[in-house]
Amino acid sequence: MNKSPILPPAMLGILGGGQLGRMFTVAAKTMGYKVTVLDPDPNAPAAEFADRHLCAPFDDQAALDELAKCAAVT
């Protein structure tokens, strides 16, 4: 297990861009992180603040592969 801290400006990934995702995104951006959100809704609340919005179904393999490139995913 890698115990190295993930420091800004690392890219963090979020599965789902609802209100909790929005709050996470705003907090992460305040700390200097970049954020990618995967959500099929083009108007997902977190997408407004995210650096990148992957607008695709949650089971879209190509979108999941892109999200997996993030330093951490939640």
PDB file of N, CA, C and O in Angstrom:
ATOM      1  N   MET A   1       0.834  -1.170   0.000  1.00  0.00           N
ATOM      2  CA  MET A   1       0.000   0.000   0.000  1.00  0.00           C
ATOM      3  C   MET A   1       0.884   1.241   0.000  1.00  0.00           C
ATOM      4  O   MET A   1       1.835   1.339   0.776  1.00  0.00           O
ATOM      5  N   ASN A   2       0.562   2.184  -0.878  1.00  0.00           N
ATOM      6  CA  ASN A   2       1.282   3.445  -0.958  1.00  0.00           C
ATOM      7  C   ASN A   2       0.718   4.400   0.086  1.00  0.00           C
ATOM      8  O   ASN A   2      -0.472   4.714   0.066  1.00  0.00           O
ATOM      9  N   LYS A   3       1.563   4.859   0.993  1.00  0.00           N
ATOM     10  CA  LYS A   3       1.109   5.764   2.049  1.00  0.00           C
ATOM     11  C   LYS A   3       1.543   7.200   1.795  1.00  0.00           C
ATOM     12  O   LYS A   3       1.500   8.033   2.701  1.00  0.00           O
ATOM     13  N   SER A   4       1.957   7.493   0.578  1.00  0.00           N
ATOM     14  CA  SER A   4       2.342   8.855   0.240  1.00  0.00           C
ATOM     15  C   SER A   4       1.095   9.730   0.157  1.00  0.00           C
ATOM     16  O   SER A   4       0.069   9.294  -0.364  1.00  0.00           O
ATOM     17  N   PRO A   5       1.173  10.956   0.663  1.00  0.00           N
ATOM     18  CA  PRO A   5       0.009  11.841   0.577  1.00  0.00           C
ATOM     19  C   PRO A   5      -0.253  12.259  -0.867  1.00  0.00           C
ATOM     20  O   PRO A   5       0.668  12.339  -1.680  1.00  0.00           O
ATOM     21  N   ILE A   6      -1.483  12.517  -1.163  1.00  0.00           N
ATOM     22  CA  ILE A   6      -1.877  13.024  -2.480  1.00  0.00           C
ATOM     23  C   ILE A   6      -2.047  14.530  -2.317  1.00  0.00           C
ATOM     24  O   ILE A   6      -3.001  14.998  -1.695  1.00  0.00           O
ATOM     25  N   LEU A   7      -1.121  15.268  -2.876  1.00  0.00           N
ATOM     26  CA  LEU A   7      -1.085  16.713  -2.678  1.00  0.00           C
ATOM     27  C   LEU A   7      -1.611  17.465  -3.893  1.00  0.00           C
ATOM     28  O   LEU A   7      -1.559  16.953  -5.011  1.00  0.00           O
ATOM     29  N   PRO A   8      -2.117  18.676  -3.680  1.00  0.00           N
ATOM     30  CA  PRO A   8      -2.520  19.525  -4.801  1.00  0.00           C
ATOM     31  C   PRO A   8      -1.312  19.794  -5.682  1.00  0.00           C
ATOM     32  O   PRO A   8      -0.196  19.892  -5.173  1.00  0.00           O
ATOM     33  N   PRO A   9      -1.498  19.912  -6.944  1.00  0.00           N
ATOM     34  CA  PRO A   9      -2.738  20.019  -7.708  1.00  0.00           C
ATOM     35  C   PRO A   9      -3.200  18.699  -8.316  1.00  0.00           C
ATOM     36  O   PRO A   9      -3.666  18.677  -9.455  1.00  0.00           O
ATOM     37  N   ALA A  10      -3.081  17.609  -7.581  1.00  0.00           N
ATOM     38  CA  ALA A  10      -3.498  16.300  -8.091  1.00  0.00           C
ATOM     39  C   ALA A  10      -4.963  16.334  -8.536  1.00  0.00           C
ATOM     40  O   ALA A  10      -5.766  17.118  -8.031  1.00  0.00           O
ATOM     41  N   MET A  11      -5.283  15.469  -9.485  1.00  0.00           N
ATOM     42  CA  MET A  11      -6.654  15.344  -9.983  1.00  0.00           C
ATOM     43  C   MET A  11      -7.382  14.296  -9.159  1.00  0.00           C
ATOM     44  O   MET A  11      -6.933  13.155  -9.059  1.00  0.00           O
ATOM     45  N   LEU A  12      -8.502  14.683  -8.570  1.00  0.00           N
ATOM     46  CA  LEU A  12      -9.357  13.778  -7.812  1.00  0.00           C
ATOM     47  C   LEU A  12     -10.580  13.453  -8.656  1.00  0.00           C
ATOM     48  O   LEU A  12     -11.090  14.315  -9.373  1.00  0.00           O
ATOM     49  N   GLY A  13     -11.051  12.219  -8.576  1.00  0.00           N
ATOM     50  CA  GLY A  13     -12.205  11.791  -9.354  1.00  0.00           C
ATOM     51  C   GLY A  13     -13.405  11.518  -8.467  1.00  0.00           C
ATOM     52  O   GLY A  13     -13.269  11.024  -7.348  1.00  0.00           O
ATOM     53  N   ILE A  14     -14.579  11.846  -8.979  1.00  0.00           N
ATOM     54  CA  ILE A  14     -15.820  11.619  -8.240  1.00  0.00           C
ATOM     55  C   ILE A  14     -16.801  10.876  -9.137  1.00  0.00           C
ATOM     56  O   ILE A  14     -17.057  11.279 -10.271  1.00  0.00           O
ATOM     57  N   LEU A  15     -17.342   9.789  -8.612  1.00  0.00           N
ATOM     58  CA  LEU A  15     -18.429   9.062  -9.280  1.00  0.00           C
ATOM     59  C   LEU A  15     -19.736   9.655  -8.783  1.00  0.00           C
ATOM     60  O   LEU A  15     -20.137   9.404  -7.647  1.00  0.00           O
ATOM     61  N   GLY A  16     -20.388  10.419  -9.598  1.00  0.00           N
ATOM     62  CA  GLY A  16     -21.648  11.053  -9.213  1.00  0.00           C
ATOM     63  C   GLY A  16     -21.449  12.520  -8.918  1.00  0.00           C
ATOM     64  O   GLY A  16     -20.607  12.893  -8.101  1.00  0.00           O
ATOM     65  N   GLY A  17     -22.218  13.341  -9.579  1.00  0.00           N
ATOM     66  CA  GLY A  17     -22.051  14.785  -9.448  1.00  0.00           C
ATOM     67  C   GLY A  17     -23.220  15.483  -8.796  1.00  0.00           C
ATOM     68  O   GLY A  17     -23.565  16.602  -9.175  1.00  0.00           O
ATOM     69  N   GLY A  18     -23.842  14.835  -7.813  1.00  0.00           N
ATOM     70  CA  GLY A  18     -24.970  15.446  -7.107  1.00  0.00           C
ATOM     71  C   GLY A  18     -24.508  16.502  -6.112  1.00  0.00           C
ATOM     72  O   GLY A  18     -23.394  17.017  -6.210  1.00  0.00           O
ATOM     73  N   GLN A  19     -25.378  16.820  -5.149  1.00  0.00           N
ATOM     74  CA  GLN A  19     -25.068  17.873  -4.184  1.00  0.00           C
ATOM     75  C   GLN A  19     -23.839  17.544  -3.326  1.00  0.00           C
ATOM     76  O   GLN A  19     -23.028  18.428  -3.049  1.00  0.00           O
ATOM     77  N   LEU A  20     -23.696  16.283  -2.906  1.00  0.00           N
ATOM     78  CA  LEU A  20     -22.507  15.913  -2.125  1.00  0.00           C
ATOM     79  C   LEU A  20     -21.245  16.036  -2.975  1.00  0.00           C
ATOM     80  O   LEU A  20     -20.204  16.484  -2.495  1.00  0.00           O
ATOM     81  N   GLY A  21     -21.350  15.634  -4.240  1.00  0.00           N
ATOM     82  CA  GLY A  21     -20.229  15.792  -5.156  1.00  0.00           C
ATOM     83  C   GLY A  21     -19.871  17.251  -5.356  1.00  0.00           C
ATOM     84  O   GLY A  21     -18.696  17.607  -5.457  1.00  0.00           O
ATOM     85  N   ARG A  22     -20.888  18.089  -5.413  1.00  0.00           N
ATOM     86  CA  ARG A  22     -20.659  19.533  -5.557  1.00  0.00           C
ATOM     87  C   ARG A  22     -19.901  20.070  -4.339  1.00  0.00           C
ATOM     88  O   ARG A  22     -18.932  20.814  -4.489  1.00  0.00           O
ATOM     89  N   MET A  23     -20.341  19.695  -3.138  1.00  0.00           N
ATOM     90  CA  MET A  23     -19.665  20.167  -1.925  1.00  0.00           C
ATOM     91  C   MET A  23     -18.221  19.669  -1.882  1.00  0.00           C
ATOM     92  O   MET A  23     -17.313  20.416  -1.519  1.00  0.00           O
ATOM     93  N   PHE A  24     -18.014  18.402  -2.253  1.00  0.00           N
ATOM     94  CA  PHE A  24     -16.661  17.837  -2.307  1.00  0.00           C
ATOM     95  C   PHE A  24     -15.813  18.625  -3.300  1.00  0.00           C
ATOM     96  O   PHE A  24     -14.674  18.985  -3.002  1.00  0.00           O
ATOM     97  N   THR A  25     -16.370  18.893  -4.479  1.00  0.00           N
ATOM     98  CA  THR A  25     -15.641  19.598  -5.530  1.00  0.00           C
ATOM     99  C   THR A  25     -15.235  20.992  -5.082  1.00  0.00           C
ATOM    100  O   THR A  25     -14.089  21.398  -5.272  1.00  0.00           O
ATOM    101  N   VAL A  26     -16.163  21.721  -4.493  1.00  0.00           N
ATOM    102  CA  VAL A  26     -15.859  23.079  -4.026  1.00  0.00           C
ATOM    103  C   VAL A  26     -14.751  23.044  -2.970  1.00  0.00           C
ATOM    104  O   VAL A  26     -13.829  23.859  -3.015  1.00  0.00           O
ATOM    105  N   ALA A  27     -14.836  22.113  -2.030  1.00  0.00           N
ATOM    106  CA  ALA A  27     -13.817  22.006  -0.982  1.00  0.00           C
ATOM    107  C   ALA A  27     -12.459  21.638  -1.583  1.00  0.00           C
ATOM    108  O   ALA A  27     -11.437  22.222  -1.220  1.00  0.00           O
ATOM    109  N   ALA A  28     -12.451  20.675  -2.496  1.00  0.00           N
ATOM    110  CA  ALA A  28     -11.193  20.247  -3.113  1.00  0.00           C
ATOM    111  C   ALA A  28     -10.558  21.380  -3.913  1.00  0.00           C
ATOM    112  O   ALA A  28      -9.345  21.581  -3.846  1.00  0.00           O
ATOM    113  N   LYS A  29     -11.364  22.119  -4.666  1.00  0.00           N
ATOM    114  CA  LYS A  29     -10.849  23.235  -5.461  1.00  0.00           C
ATOM    115  C   LYS A  29     -10.267  24.315  -4.548  1.00  0.00           C
ATOM    116  O   LYS A  29      -9.253  24.929  -4.879  1.00  0.00           O
ATOM    117  N   THR A  30     -10.906  24.544  -3.403  1.00  0.00           N
ATOM    118  CA  THR A  30     -10.409  25.524  -2.438  1.00  0.00           C
ATOM    119  C   THR A  30      -9.022  25.139  -1.936  1.00  0.00           C
ATOM    120  O   THR A  30      -8.195  26.005  -1.650  1.00  0.00           O
ATOM    121  N   MET A  31      -8.774  23.839  -1.832  1.00  0.00           N
ATOM    122  CA  MET A  31      -7.469  23.353  -1.362  1.00  0.00           C
ATOM    123  C   MET A  31      -6.442  23.238  -2.482  1.00  0.00           C
ATOM    124  O   MET A  31      -5.288  22.890  -2.228  1.00  0.00           O
ATOM    125  N   GLY A  32      -6.846  23.525  -3.717  1.00  0.00           N
ATOM    126  CA  GLY A  32      -5.910  23.510  -4.829  1.00  0.00           C
ATOM    127  C   GLY A  32      -5.919  22.260  -5.683  1.00  0.00           C
ATOM    128  O   GLY A  32      -5.099  22.132  -6.592  1.00  0.00           O
ATOM    129  N   TYR A  33      -6.829  21.334  -5.414  1.00  0.00           N
ATOM    130  CA  TYR A  33      -6.933  20.119  -6.221  1.00  0.00           C
ATOM    131  C   TYR A  33      -7.704  20.401  -7.502  1.00  0.00           C
ATOM    132  O   TYR A  33      -8.450  21.376  -7.596  1.00  0.00           O
ATOM    133  N   LYS A  34      -7.513  19.540  -8.476  1.00  0.00           N
ATOM    134  CA  LYS A  34      -8.330  19.527  -9.681  1.00  0.00           C
ATOM    135  C   LYS A  34      -9.326  18.389  -9.512  1.00  0.00           C
ATOM    136  O   LYS A  34      -9.051  17.416  -8.810  1.00  0.00           O
ATOM    137  N   VAL A  35     -10.479  18.511 -10.152  1.00  0.00           N
ATOM    138  CA  VAL A  35     -11.537  17.519  -9.957  1.00  0.00           C
ATOM    139  C   VAL A  35     -12.149  17.108 -11.290  1.00  0.00           C
ATOM    140  O   VAL A  35     -12.464  17.946 -12.135  1.00  0.00           O
ATOM    141  N   THR A  36     -12.311  15.792 -11.457  1.00  0.00           N
ATOM    142  CA  THR A  36     -13.055  15.221 -12.574  1.00  0.00           C
ATOM    143  C   THR A  36     -14.287  14.539 -12.004  1.00  0.00           C
ATOM    144  O   THR A  36     -14.197  13.778 -11.040  1.00  0.00           O
ATOM    145  N   VAL A  37     -15.438  14.815 -12.604  1.00  0.00           N
ATOM    146  CA  VAL A  37     -16.707  14.233 -12.166  1.00  0.00           C
ATOM    147  C   VAL A  37     -17.262  13.360 -13.280  1.00  0.00           C
ATOM    148  O   VAL A  37     -17.298  13.770 -14.440  1.00  0.00           O
ATOM    149  N   LEU A  38     -17.694  12.157 -12.925  1.00  0.00           N
ATOM    150  CA  LEU A  38     -18.400  11.282 -13.861  1.00  0.00           C
ATOM    151  C   LEU A  38     -19.864  11.261 -13.460  1.00  0.00           C
ATOM    152  O   LEU A  38     -20.212  10.796 -12.375  1.00  0.00           O
ATOM    153  N   ASP A  39     -20.722  11.765 -14.340  1.00  0.00           N
ATOM    154  CA  ASP A  39     -22.160  11.772 -14.089  1.00  0.00           C
ATOM    155  C   ASP A  39     -22.872  11.872 -15.433  1.00  0.00           C
ATOM    156  O   ASP A  39     -22.472  12.666 -16.284  1.00  0.00           O
ATOM    157  N   PRO A  40     -23.926  11.075 -15.636  1.00  0.00           N
ATOM    158  CA  PRO A  40     -24.630  11.107 -16.912  1.00  0.00           C
ATOM    159  C   PRO A  40     -25.470  12.364 -17.129  1.00  0.00           C
ATOM    160  O   PRO A  40     -25.891  12.634 -18.253  1.00  0.00           O
ATOM    161  N   ASP A  41     -25.716  13.126 -16.083  1.00  0.00           N
ATOM    162  CA  ASP A  41     -26.546  14.328 -16.186  1.00  0.00           C
ATOM    163  C   ASP A  41     -25.704  15.509 -16.666  1.00  0.00           C
ATOM    164  O   ASP A  41     -24.750  15.894 -15.989  1.00  0.00           O
ATOM    165  N   PRO A  42     -26.035  16.090 -17.814  1.00  0.00           N
ATOM    166  CA  PRO A  42     -25.260  17.236 -18.294  1.00  0.00           C
ATOM    167  C   PRO A  42     -25.362  18.446 -17.367  1.00  0.00           C
ATOM    168  O   PRO A  42     -24.539  19.358 -17.440  1.00  0.00           O
ATOM    169  N   ASN A  43     -26.366  18.454 -16.501  1.00  0.00           N
ATOM    170  CA  ASN A  43     -26.555  19.551 -15.552  1.00  0.00           C
ATOM    171  C   ASN A  43     -26.235  19.135 -14.119  1.00  0.00           C
ATOM    172  O   ASN A  43     -26.773  19.717 -13.177  1.00  0.00           O
ATOM    173  N   ALA A  44     -25.381  18.151 -13.941  1.00  0.00           N
ATOM    174  CA  ALA A  44     -25.014  17.679 -12.600  1.00  0.00           C
ATOM    175  C   ALA A  44     -24.455  18.851 -11.792  1.00  0.00           C
ATOM    176  O   ALA A  44     -23.620  19.601 -12.298  1.00  0.00           O
ATOM    177  N   PRO A  45     -24.901  19.019 -10.545  1.00  0.00           N
ATOM    178  CA  PRO A  45     -24.450  20.151  -9.735  1.00  0.00           C
ATOM    179  C   PRO A  45     -22.930  20.275  -9.608  1.00  0.00           C
ATOM    180  O   PRO A  45     -22.406  21.389  -9.634  1.00  0.00           O
ATOM    181  N   ALA A  46     -22.221  19.169  -9.473  1.00  0.00           N
ATOM    182  CA  ALA A  46     -20.763  19.235  -9.310  1.00  0.00           C
ATOM    183  C   ALA A  46     -20.059  19.650 -10.595  1.00  0.00           C
ATOM    184  O   ALA A  46     -18.949  20.181 -10.549  1.00  0.00           O
ATOM    185  N   ALA A  47     -20.688  19.414 -11.737  1.00  0.00           N
ATOM    186  CA  ALA A  47     -20.067  19.728 -13.023  1.00  0.00           C
ATOM    187  C   ALA A  47     -19.789  21.221 -13.170  1.00  0.00           C
ATOM    188  O   ALA A  47     -18.864  21.620 -13.877  1.00  0.00           O
ATOM    189  N   GLU A  48     -20.591  22.038 -12.503  1.00  0.00           N
ATOM    190  CA  GLU A  48     -20.425  23.490 -12.578  1.00  0.00           C
ATOM    191  C   GLU A  48     -19.053  23.928 -12.063  1.00  0.00           C
ATOM    192  O   GLU A  48     -18.492  24.908 -12.554  1.00  0.00           O
ATOM    193  N   PHE A  49     -18.514  23.214 -11.083  1.00  0.00           N
ATOM    194  CA  PHE A  49     -17.250  23.597 -10.460  1.00  0.00           C
ATOM    195  C   PHE A  49     -16.085  22.687 -10.835  1.00  0.00           C
ATOM    196  O   PHE A  49     -14.928  23.036 -10.600  1.00  0.00           O
ATOM    197  N   ALA A  50     -16.375  21.536 -11.409  1.00  0.00           N
ATOM    198  CA  ALA A  50     -15.325  20.571 -11.747  1.00  0.00           C
ATOM    199  C   ALA A  50     -14.457  21.083 -12.893  1.00  0.00           C
ATOM    200  O   ALA A  50     -14.905  21.867 -13.729  1.00  0.00           O
ATOM    201  N   ASP A  51     -13.220  20.629 -12.913  1.00  0.00           N
ATOM    202  CA  ASP A  51     -12.330  20.943 -14.026  1.00  0.00           C
ATOM    203  C   ASP A  51     -12.729  20.156 -15.269  1.00  0.00           C
ATOM    204  O   ASP A  51     -12.533  20.599 -16.400  1.00  0.00           O
ATOM    205  N   ARG A  52     -13.290  18.986 -15.025  1.00  0.00           N
ATOM    206  CA  ARG A  52     -13.670  18.113 -16.141  1.00  0.00           C
ATOM    207  C   ARG A  52     -14.928  17.347 -15.768  1.00  0.00           C
ATOM    208  O   ARG A  52     -15.040  16.808 -14.667  1.00  0.00           O
ATOM    209  N   HIS A  53     -15.868  17.305 -16.694  1.00  0.00           N
ATOM    210  CA  HIS A  53     -17.103  16.548 -16.485  1.00  0.00           C
ATOM    211  C   HIS A  53     -17.174  15.466 -17.552  1.00  0.00           C
ATOM    212  O   HIS A  53     -17.268  15.761 -18.743  1.00  0.00           O
ATOM    213  N   LEU A  54     -17.128  14.225 -17.123  1.00  0.00           N
ATOM    214  CA  LEU A  54     -17.315  13.095 -18.026  1.00  0.00           C
ATOM    215  C   LEU A  54     -18.812  12.800 -18.030  1.00  0.00           C
ATOM    216  O   LEU A  54     -19.326  12.142 -17.126  1.00  0.00           O
ATOM    217  N   CYS A  55     -19.494  13.285 -19.039  1.00  0.00           N
ATOM    218  CA  CYS A  55     -20.943  13.120 -19.133  1.00  0.00           C
ATOM    219  C   CYS A  55     -21.222  11.797 -19.842  1.00  0.00           C
ATOM    220  O   CYS A  55     -21.325  11.737 -21.067  1.00  0.00           O
ATOM    221  N   ALA A  56     -21.341  10.747 -19.045  1.00  0.00           N
ATOM    222  CA  ALA A  56     -21.514   9.394 -19.575  1.00  0.00           C
ATOM    223  C   ALA A  56     -22.185   8.538 -18.508  1.00  0.00           C
ATOM    224  O   ALA A  56     -22.140   8.870 -17.324  1.00  0.00           O
ATOM    225  N   PRO A  57     -22.811   7.431 -18.928  1.00  0.00           N
ATOM    226  CA  PRO A  57     -23.401   6.515 -17.940  1.00  0.00           C
ATOM    227  C   PRO A  57     -22.322   5.966 -17.000  1.00  0.00           C
ATOM    228  O   PRO A  57     -21.149   5.876 -17.362  1.00  0.00           O
ATOM    229  N   PHE A  58     -22.747   5.604 -15.796  1.00  0.00           N
ATOM    230  CA  PHE A  58     -21.807   5.094 -14.796  1.00  0.00           C
ATOM    231  C   PHE A  58     -21.156   3.779 -15.212  1.00  0.00           C
ATOM    232  O   PHE A  58     -20.110   3.413 -14.678  1.00  0.00           O
ATOM    233  N   ASP A  59     -21.759   3.070 -16.153  1.00  0.00           N
ATOM    234  CA  ASP A  59     -21.181   1.804 -16.610  1.00  0.00           C
ATOM    235  C   ASP A  59     -20.438   1.945 -17.940  1.00  0.00           C
ATOM    236  O   ASP A  59     -20.117   0.939 -18.573  1.00  0.00           O
ATOM    237  N   ASP A  60     -20.164   3.162 -18.367  1.00  0.00           N
ATOM    238  CA  ASP A  60     -19.433   3.411 -19.607  1.00  0.00           C
ATOM    239  C   ASP A  60     -17.948   3.121 -19.369  1.00  0.00           C
ATOM    240  O   ASP A  60     -17.285   3.842 -18.624  1.00  0.00           O
ATOM    241  N   GLN A  61     -17.434   2.077 -19.997  1.00  0.00           N
ATOM    242  CA  GLN A  61     -16.064   1.633 -19.732  1.00  0.00           C
ATOM    243  C   GLN A  61     -15.031   2.688 -20.093  1.00  0.00           C
ATOM    244  O   GLN A  61     -14.059   2.869 -19.359  1.00  0.00           O
ATOM    245  N   ALA A  62     -15.215   3.382 -21.196  1.00  0.00           N
ATOM    246  CA  ALA A  62     -14.246   4.408 -21.592  1.00  0.00           C
ATOM    247  C   ALA A  62     -14.205   5.544 -20.568  1.00  0.00           C
ATOM    248  O   ALA A  62     -13.129   6.042 -20.239  1.00  0.00           O
ATOM    249  N   ALA A  63     -15.364   5.951 -20.069  1.00  0.00           N
ATOM    250  CA  ALA A  63     -15.423   7.013 -19.058  1.00  0.00           C
ATOM    251  C   ALA A  63     -14.788   6.545 -17.750  1.00  0.00           C
ATOM    252  O   ALA A  63     -14.072   7.304 -17.097  1.00  0.00           O
ATOM    253  N   LEU A  64     -15.051   5.297 -17.370  1.00  0.00           N
ATOM    254  CA  LEU A  64     -14.444   4.748 -16.149  1.00  0.00           C
ATOM    255  C   LEU A  64     -12.926   4.662 -16.281  1.00  0.00           C
ATOM    256  O   LEU A  64     -12.198   4.913 -15.320  1.00  0.00           O
ATOM    257  N   ASP A  65     -12.455   4.308 -17.471  1.00  0.00           N
ATOM    258  CA  ASP A  65     -11.009   4.263 -17.709  1.00  0.00           C
ATOM    259  C   ASP A  65     -10.391   5.652 -17.551  1.00  0.00           C
ATOM    260  O   ASP A  65      -9.301   5.789 -16.996  1.00  0.00           O
ATOM    261  N   GLU A  66     -11.084   6.679 -18.036  1.00  0.00           N
ATOM    262  CA  GLU A  66     -10.603   8.053 -17.878  1.00  0.00           C
ATOM    263  C   GLU A  66     -10.589   8.453 -16.407  1.00  0.00           C
ATOM    264  O   GLU A  66      -9.630   9.064 -15.934  1.00  0.00           O
ATOM    265  N   LEU A  67     -11.651   8.109 -15.687  1.00  0.00           N
ATOM    266  CA  LEU A  67     -11.738   8.445 -14.266  1.00  0.00           C
ATOM    267  C   LEU A  67     -10.633   7.746 -13.477  1.00  0.00           C
ATOM    268  O   LEU A  67     -10.114   8.296 -12.505  1.00  0.00           O
ATOM    269  N   ALA A  68     -10.280   6.540 -13.896  1.00  0.00           N
ATOM    270  CA  ALA A  68      -9.237   5.766 -13.201  1.00  0.00           C
ATOM    271  C   ALA A  68      -7.856   6.411 -13.316  1.00  0.00           C
ATOM    272  O   ALA A  68      -6.940   6.033 -12.586  1.00  0.00           O
ATOM    273  N   LYS A  69      -7.696   7.363 -14.208  1.00  0.00           N
ATOM    274  CA  LYS A  69      -6.417   8.066 -14.351  1.00  0.00           C
ATOM    275  C   LYS A  69      -6.205   9.096 -13.239  1.00  0.00           C
ATOM    276  O   LYS A  69      -5.103   9.620 -13.082  1.00  0.00           O
ATOM    277  N   CYS A  70      -7.249   9.384 -12.474  1.00  0.00           N
ATOM    278  CA  CYS A  70      -7.144  10.348 -11.370  1.00  0.00           C
ATOM    279  C   CYS A  70      -6.269   9.773 -10.256  1.00  0.00           C
ATOM    280  O   CYS A  70      -6.118   8.558 -10.136  1.00  0.00           O
ATOM    281  N   ALA A  71      -5.700  10.655  -9.453  1.00  0.00           N
ATOM    282  CA  ALA A  71      -4.848  10.225  -8.340  1.00  0.00           C
ATOM    283  C   ALA A  71      -5.632   9.446  -7.297  1.00  0.00           C
ATOM    284  O   ALA A  71      -5.090   8.544  -6.660  1.00  0.00           O
ATOM    285  N   ALA A  72      -6.905   9.787  -7.118  1.00  0.00           N
ATOM    286  CA  ALA A  72      -7.799   9.095  -6.180  1.00  0.00           C
ATOM    287  C   ALA A  72      -9.219   9.267  -6.692  1.00  0.00           C
ATOM    288  O   ALA A  72      -9.554  10.286  -7.296  1.00  0.00           O
ATOM    289  N   VAL A  73     -10.053   8.259  -6.444  1.00  0.00           N
ATOM    290  CA  VAL A  73     -11.453   8.301  -6.887  1.00  0.00           C
ATOM    291  C   VAL A  73     -12.347   7.953  -5.713  1.00  0.00           C
ATOM    292  O   VAL A  73     -12.047   7.042  -4.942  1.00  0.00           O
ATOM    293  N   THR A  74     -13.440   8.678  -5.581  1.00  0.00           N
ATOM    294  CA  THR A  74     -14.408   8.404  -4.530  1.00  0.00           C
ATOM    295  C   THR A  74     -15.807   8.384  -5.111  1.00  0.00           C
ATOM    296  O   THR A  74     -16.775   8.168  -4.381  1.00  0.00           O
TER     297      THR A  74
END
